[in-house]
Every structure is written in structure tokens, then in C-alpha cells.
């Protein structure tokens, strides 16, 4: 008699695909959050440069 180890293979593949999709969504959200943080930091840095008092040339 053959072992029944691979009888539920489609279920395992579906679970793996669902897990992969959830992981992909999680990473996409993480990278989106990182982009937002990076834009905020760069904007603050640029504003700090633009608002810096100019040196007097007179």
C-alpha cells in the first residue's frame, strides 16, 4: 500500500500560496512605510537647509 503523504498536496500548495501572498503584502507595506519615512526625513533635511540663515557678504 502506498503511503498517503502526498494525498493533501493541493491543500499544502494552497496554504503555501496564501502564506506567500500574505508575506508579499506584508513586505510591500513595510517598504511603503519605509518610503514614507524616507520622504519625511529628506523633506525635513531640505527644509533645514533652505531655512538656514545666509552668510552676510557685505
MARVO-210856 format. One record per residue (C-alpha): residue in three letters; y, z, x; residue number from 1. Coordinates in pm, 1 decimal. Example, Ala and Ser with C-alpha at 12.3 -4.5 7.8 and 13.67 -1.06 7.14 Angstrom:
code:Ala	north:-450.0	up:780.0	east:1230.0	pos:1
code:Ser	north:-106.0	up:714.0	east:1367.0	pos:2
end
This chain:
code:Unk	north:0.0	up:0.0	east:0.0	pos:1
code:Unk	north:343.2	up:-95.5	east:130.2	pos:2
code:Unk	north:599.6	up:178.7	east:188.5	pos:3
code:Unk	north:876.2	up:184.3	east:-70.4	pos:4
code:Unk	north:1152.0	up:248.0	east:182.4	pos:5
code:Unk	north:1335.9	up:-74.3	east:101.5	pos:6
code:Unk	north:1300.0	up:-66.9	east:-275.8	pos:7
code:Unk	north:1652.5	up:61.7	east:-328.9	pos:8
code:Unk	north:1815.6	up:-159.7	east:-65.9	pos:9
code:Unk	north:2061.2	up:-324.5	east:-308.7	pos:10
code:Unk	north:2182.6	up:22.0	east:-413.2	pos:11
code:Unk	north:2232.6	up:118.6	east:-49.1	pos:12
code:Unk	north:2420.8	up:-206.0	east:15.0	pos:13
code:Unk	north:2644.7	up:-142.5	east:-285.7	pos:14
code:Unk	north:2716.2	up:211.2	east:-166.7	pos:15
code:Unk	north:2791.1	up:85.9	east:182.7	pos:16
code:Unk	north:3023.2	up:-183.8	east:47.7	pos:17
code:Unk	north:3203.3	up:69.6	east:-172.1	pos:18
code:Unk	north:3240.9	up:308.3	east:121.5	pos:19
code:Unk	north:3369.6	up:26.2	east:342.3	pos:20
code:Unk	north:3623.0	up:-69.9	east:75.4	pos:21
code:Unk	north:3743.4	up:289.6	east:40.5	pos:22
code:Unk	north:3771.1	up:321.5	east:418.1	pos:23
code:Unk	north:3965.4	up:-4.2	east:436.7	pos:24
code:Unk	north:4205.7	up:114.4	east:166.6	pos:25
code:Unk	north:4249.7	up:444.6	east:349.7	pos:26
code:Unk	north:4330.3	up:272.3	east:679.7	pos:27
code:Unk	north:4571.2	up:33.5	east:506.7	pos:28
code:Unk	north:4752.3	up:328.5	east:350.1	pos:29
code:Unk	north:4762.0	up:507.1	east:686.8	pos:30
code:Unk	north:4912.3	up:204.4	east:863.2	pos:31
code:Unk	north:5163.8	up:157.8	east:580.2	pos:32
code:Unk	north:5269.2	up:520.5	east:624.4	pos:33
code:Unk	north:5299.8	up:468.0	east:999.6	pos:34
code:Unk	north:5522.1	up:165.3	east:941.4	pos:35
code:Unk	north:5749.3	up:369.9	east:714.2	pos:36
code:Unk	north:5776.0	up:648.3	east:972.7	pos:37
code:Unk	north:5846.4	up:395.8	east:1247.9	pos:38
code:Unk	north:6121.1	up:227.3	east:1045.1	pos:39
code:Unk	north:6282.7	up:564.1	east:970.8	pos:40
code:Unk	north:6274.8	up:665.5	east:1337.9	pos:41
code:Unk	north:6413.9	up:332.3	east:1457.9	pos:42
code:Unk	north:6686.8	up:338.0	east:1192.7	pos:43
code:Unk	north:6791.7	up:689.5	east:1294.0	pos:44
code:Unk	north:6792.6	up:585.4	east:1660.6	pos:45
code:Unk	north:7002.4	up:277.3	east:1588.1	pos:46
code:Unk	north:7248.3	up:477.6	east:1378.8	pos:47
code:Unk	north:7279.6	up:736.5	east:1654.7	pos:48
code:Unk	north:7369.9	up:457.8	east:1898.0	pos:49
code:Unk	north:7617.9	up:297.3	east:1658.8	pos:50
code:Unk	north:7785.9	up:627.6	east:1570.5	pos:51
code:Unk	north:7819.8	up:735.5	east:1933.5	pos:52
code:Unk	north:8184.2	up:772.8	east:2037.7	pos:53
code:Unk	north:8304.8	up:485.1	east:2251.3	pos:54
code:Unk	north:8430.5	up:536.5	east:2602.8	pos:55
code:Unk	north:8803.9	up:500.4	east:2638.6	pos:56
code:Unk	north:8903.4	up:208.5	east:2856.4	pos:57
code:Unk	north:9275.3	up:296.2	east:2877.2	pos:58
end
